[in-house]
Amino acid sequence: MGTKKISRPTVYQAEVKEDPNTKEFYFNLPNGLLESLGWTEEDELEWYMTHEGNWALRKVLEPTDKEKGDER
C-alpha cells in the first residue's frame, strides 16, 4: 500500500508600505514566491476577486502577435 503525500499551503506575509512621493501603497513579493509562480519583477500583475469573495493576484498575460493584429 502506497503512502499519500499531503501538501500544506505555503503562507507568505508582506508588509504594505506607502511611497512617500506618490502616496501609492505597495508591497514586495518574496523571491521564493516569484520563482515558484514563474513570475519576475517586470511582470504586470492585477488584483481580482475570487468566487469566495477574497482578493488574489494574477499575472497579466500579453496577447500573442496574432491577437495584436500582427500578420507576419
Secondary structure, DSSP 4 states (H G I P E B T S, - for coil): -PPPP-----------EE-TTT--EE-PPPHHHHHHHT--TT--EEEEE-TTS-EEEEEPPPPPTTTTT---
